[in-house]
Amino acid sequence: MSESSWRLPATELAHAFARGELTPRAHLQALLARIERLDPHVNALVHVSSDAVAAAEESTTRHRQGKASGPLDGIPVAVKDNILVRGMPTTWGSRAFQNAVSEHDELPVARLRAAGAVVIGKTNVPEFTLEGSTTNALFGVTRNPWDLRLTPGGSSGGSVAGVAAGLFPLALGTDGGGSIRRPASHNNVVGFKPSIGAVPRYPSLPQILLDYEVVGPIARCVADAALLYNAIAGKDPLDRSSLAARAAPATLRAPEHPLRMLYVPRIGDSPVDPDIDDSVAAAVDVLRAMGHDVVEDELPFDVSPVTAFWPLLSQVGVAHVFARHPGAEALAQPRFVEMAQAGRAVSAERYLAGIEAVRMFRQTVAAAFAHFDLIVMPSAAALPWPAEALYPDTIAGREVGPRGHAVFTGWVNACGHPALALPCAPARNGMPIGFQLVGRYAEDALLFAIGSQYEARAPFAQRWPALVEEER
């Protein structure tokens, strides 16, 4: 069973471990052999833990003694390389931090260890996790297992590509502007951006994107994403935002009543790939068939104030990193040096005006949700593009800038609401497409319930890339 156990969802692995049909040690050994064969093609992992085998051995012993720590005990989880893991490198995709080894676990990782999960290693990211593809000067290009010529997206590209290729069943990513949801859509996996504070985090790298960036789960099915979310969510007194988030355990029970949903196929006149249009519209038909009241319309609020603030946020953030770490600027890629120079020129008045605009935006979005329960929209405006490129130059025949593919996601980070990315029907060329459900602040659990309901009607977890099927 261990040779094919990589195909099992984490929830099924947990049952197999509990029944003694498979051991965490045997499963990890199968994954490590698989990583050795396949990851040179994908480049999802930048570090494989030297402690993983020992952790799997300890888990195997706990299961044999009937003392498992819970359903995650023995389940391998990969961690994005901007999240601190004790004893492992945290390079942030930058030559400036290539020798950095963390002395501490960030809280979500500490909670995983407490649950018995096996931290298998760290996954590749773009430098400073500020781009929508995954490549850096330290570790090179991460590729989409559905087509190795193309990007998996970013910045959680390594985490998502590894789950999609069956290298590990679960991964942690971060989402500061769509960095979980967009790559999830490019790889036929589930990605969840929690509400601000639902997953408390400390200690951490400098928060370039303030509280926009949150830690969230990546998995092949909704039940697995809920399993991982439940292990890392919940209040902590050292992160006061977690006290407001009131994170409730994710549940897969369908809601008692049909929900009111607003379907937004595009934002303003921003272009969307026609295959994405068609696929998400078909997913909306599934939601309607489930009995939900779905109305198509424009967003009832203006996202331009937060969109305008976005470049300043990144520029000032990079300048802050270079100020905290003398010498880092000399080792960074030129575009980040330019960003930092622009960030140093931003006035305090302009920056604080942006912060105020975000505060008002959060109030506006919260008020709008009085009229519906969920917003439905694409996760990305573009299909995956060549792996070496930072972003697509055109979408639907129109020229776009660096954030053209990302128009659907950043506003959700700015308002701090939860969002669940789900696969829908693939494009005509076979590449994955995804859509997202955006909920009210602190109503994270509801998204898992609707996502599970959708998955039962339109299953996707057994669609595997050709790379995987050929290797099998």
N, C-alpha and C positions, 0 to 999 in steps of 0.2 A: 504493500500500500504506500510505503514512503516514497517510492519513485514517482508516483503520480499525485502525491499529496499536495503538490503546489497548485493543483487545480481547485482544491477545496476552499470554500469561504472560511473565514476565521470562525464563524459560528459553528460550522461543521467540524472544523479542527478541534474546537473546544470539546465537542461531544465525543470525538474519536479519542482524544486524550483521556477524558473522564472514564470511558469504557475500556481503556487499555488496548484498543485496536491499533493505536499509533502512539509513539512517544515523542515528546518535544525534541529529544536528542536526535532521533532518526529523521524527523521532519527537517530540522535545521541542517543536518548533514546533506539531505537531498537538495535543499535550497542553495547551500554553499557550492555544491557541485554544479548546479544550474547557473548560478552567478558566474562561475568560472568559465562556463561554455558560452553564455549569451551576453553577459554584460560588456565584453569587449566591443560588441556591435552597437549596444545602446548607450553605454557610458552613464548609467544612472547613479552608480555608487562611486563616491570618492574615497571612502574609507570603510573597510569591513572590520568590525569589532573583534579584537583578540580575546575579549571576555565572553563572547556570545556562546561559545561551546560550553563553557563552565556554567553559564546561566541556564542553558537548556538542560544540562545534567542535573542541576539543582531542581529545576521544574519537574523533570522526570521523576526524581525521588519524591517530591511532594505528591505528585499524582499517584505513585505507587503506594504511598502511605495514607492516601485519602485526605490529604491536607492541602489541596490546591487553594491558591489565594483568590480564585474566582475565575470567570470565563476567559480572561485574557492570559491566564497562567500558561506560559510556554509558547504563546503566539509571537512570532517574530514581527517586529515593527521597525521600519527605517525612519530616520529623522533628518529633516532638511538641515543643510549645513549653515543655517543662520540661527539655529536653536542650540543652546548649550547642553552638552552631554559630558558628564564627568569622565575624564581620562581620554577623551577623543578630541581630534582637531575640530576647531570651529573657524574655518578660513574665510567664510563669507564670500567665497569665490574670488578673493583678492590676494595678490602676491604680498601685500602689506601684512597679511595675517597668516601666511603659509605655515608658520611655526607655532601658531597659537594652539594651546591645548587647555581645555577648560578644567578648572578645579571643582566645578559644581554642576549639578543638574539643574536646568531650568524646571520650574514647578511641574509643567505637564509631563516632562520626562521622569521626574521623581515619582509622580503618581503612577506612571506606567510601570516603573520598577516595583513599586509597592503592590501593584496588581499582578506581579509575576511575569509581565511581558518580557520578551527577549529583545533587547535593542541590538539589531543586526548591523547597523552602521549608519553612515551619513551620506546624504544624497546631494547631487550637484546642483548648483545655482548660478545665475549670472552675478557678476560682481555687484556687491551691495544689494542684491535682490531687487534691482530697480528696472528690470527690463522684461519684456514679454516673450523672450526666447531664452534658452539656457546654454550659454557658452561663456567661458572665461579663459584668461591667460594661464591659469594654473592647471586646469584639468581638461580643457578643450570642450568640444561640442557634445551635448546630449541629444540623442536622436529619437524620433518617434518610432516605436516598435511596429506601428501600422505601415509605415513607409520610412525606411532609414534615411531617405534623402531629405526628409522634412523635420521640422521642429516639433517637439512635444508641447511647445509653449513654455511659459515661465510666469513667475520665477520659481514655482515649485515643480519645474520640469523633471528633475531627477526623481523626486518622490512619485510623481504621477506615472512616468515612463516605467519605473520599476514595478509598480503595481500592475500596470497594463500588460507587462511582459511576463508576469507570474514569478518575479524574482523574490517578492515578499508579499504577503497578503494585505498588509496595512502599512500606512505611512503617515507621519505628521508633516504638514506643510504650514506655511503662513500665507495669509491673504491680506495685502495692504491696498490693493487696487484691482483685485480679480485674480491674484496669483495662485489660488487653488482652483477657482471655478473655470477659468478659461482653459488651462491645460487639461482639466478633467474633461471638458467638452471635446478636446482634440484627441482623446485617448480612450473613450468609451468607459470611463470610470465615474464613480460618485465622489464629489467633493463638497465639503461643507464649510462655510464661513460663519462662525458663531457670532452672536451679538457681542458688542464690546463688553468685556468683563465676564462673559460666561465661562471662559477658560482663562483664569488668572495666570500671569506669567511674571516671574522674577527668579533669579537675576537674569539679565538679558543683555544682548548687544544694544548699542545706542538706538533709540527708536526714531529713525529718520522720518517715518510717516506718522509720528505721534501715536494716538490710540486707534488710528485707522487699521493698523496691522494686528491681526489676531492669529492665534494658532488654531488649526482645525484638522479634522481627519480626512484621509483619502482611502478609498476602498473600492472593491469591485461590485458591491451591492449595498443597499440601504441598511440592511440589518447589521452588516459589518461596520459601516460608518457610525451607526448608533452605538454599537458596542464600544468603539474606540472613544467616541465623544463622551459617553457616560463615565469612562475611566479618568478623563482629564478635566471635566467640567465640575463646577461647584465653587462656592465662595471661599475666599481666603482673606483674613483680616489685613494682610500686607498689600493687597491690591483692592483698594476701596471701590473701584468700578465693579468688582465682582459682587459686592453687597447689593448694588442696584440691579444687576442682571438677573438675580434670583433664578439661576440655572436649574431647571427641573430636568429629571432624567428623561432621555429620549424614549418615546413609546412608539410602537408600530400599530397601535390600535387606531382604526379609522375613526374620524370624528363622527359624533352622533347626528350632526345635521350637515346638509350641503353647505359649502363655503361660497362666499362671493369673491370672485377673482377678476382682476383687471389684466387683460392681455395687451401688452405693449410690443408690437413687432419691430418698432424702430424708434430712435430718439432723434427728433428733428428731421433734417434731411440727410443724416449720416447714412452712407451706403451699407447694405448688408448683402452677403453672398446669396444668390437666388436659391441654392440648395438649402441653406440655413433657413431662409424664409419658409420654404415648403415643409421642411422637417419639423420645425417648431409649430407651424400651423397644424400639422398632423398630431403632434403631441397635445395641443390644445383640444383637438377633437376627442382625444382619449379622456382628458379631464372632464369634458362635457358629458361624455358617455358614462362617466362615473357618477353623474348626477349633480356636479357643481355648476354654479351659475357663473359663466365666464363671459365677460363683456370686453370687446376690443375697443381700445381708445388710446389717446396719447397719455403720457405721464401728466398727472394733474399738478405738477410743480416744475419749476425751472431749475435745471441742474447746472446752468452756466456759471453761477457764482463759485461753486466748488470746482468745476472744471478749470476755471481761470486761476484758481489758487494752487492747483496741482503742481505746475512746474516750480513755483516758488517753494512749496513744501519740500520737494526733492532737492532743490538747489541749496536751500538753507541747511537741510539735513546732512548733505554731503560735506558742506563747509564745516558743520559741527563735528563730524567724524574726523576730519583732517585736523581740526583744532585740538581734539582730545588725544589724537594719536600722531604726534610729530613724526615725520618721515613717511607716513602712509601716502601722502600726495605724490611723492616722487616715484612710488611703485604702482600707482593706479593707472588705469587706461586713460588716454588723453581726454575722452569725452567727459569723464568724471572730474578731471582737473578743471575743465571748462565750466562744468556745473557748479563746482565750488566757487570759482571766481565770480560767477553770476550770483551765487548765494550771498557772498560777502557784500555785494552791492545792494541787496534788498534792504530797504529801510525798516526800522522797527514799526513805524506807522503802517506801512504797507502789509507787513507780516501780520500784525495784530488785527488789521482790517479783514484779512483772510480768515483768521481764527473766529472773528465775530460773525462773518458770513456763514461759516460752518455751523456755529451755534444756532443761528437763526434757521438755517436749512434743516437742522435736526427737529426743530419745533414744527416747521412746515410739513415735513414728511410724516411726523407722528400724527398731526391733525388730519392729514389726508387719509390715513389708514382707518379713520372712523367710518369711511364709506365702503371699504372692502377688507377682506381678510388677507389676501395674498396678491402679489403682482407676479405675473408670468412674463418672461421675456427670454430672448436668446442669451447664452452665456458669452458668446463671442460673435463678432460681426464677420469674421473671416475664417476660412478653412486654413489648416496648417500650411505654412510657407517654407521655403528652403531653410535647412537647419542652420546654415551659417549666417543668415540674414537676421537683423535685429527685429524687423517688423515687415509686414507686407506693404509694398509701395502703392498697390492698387487694390480696391475691393469693388466687385461688380463693374469693372471698367473705369472706375473713377480714382484719381490720385488721392491718397490719404497720407496723413502724417504718422508719427510714432504711436499715437494713441487711437488711431482710427479703428483698429481691431478691438479696442478695449472700451468702447463707448458705453457698453451695457453694465459694466461692473463697478467702476470707481465711485459712482454716487452712493452705492450701497455701503461701501466702506466709510464714506464721509458721514452718512447718517447713523451708521453703527448698527443697522438692523441685521438679522440673520438671513442667510441665503443658502439654498441647497441646489447644487448643480447635478443634473441627471442626464444620462444619455437618451437620445431619441434616434429616429431612423438615420442611417448613414447617408452620406452624399452619393451622387451617382458614381463617383470614382472609388467608393468604398471607404473613404475616410470618415471617422466618427464626427458626430455633431451632438451638441448638448444644449439644454435650456436650463433656466434657473427659476426657482420659486423663492420670492422674497417675502418675508413675514414681518409682523410687528416686532418691535424691540422686546427682547426677553421671552418671546414665544417660540424659541428654538425647537422645542419638542414637537410642536404641531407640524413642522416641515418634514420631520422624519415620518410621521404618520401618513401624510399625504404622499410623500415619496414612495413609501412602501406600497400604498394603495395603487399608485401609478405603475410601479414595477410589476405588480401582480398582473396588470392588464397588458403591459408592454415590456416583457422581460428582455434584459440586455446582457446579463452577467456572463452568459455562455458564448458571447461573440468574442473571439480571440483574434489577435493579429496573425497574419500569414507566417511571420517569423516564429511565432509560438507553435502553430499547427505543424509547420515543416519540421521544427526541432523535435516535436513529440514523436 
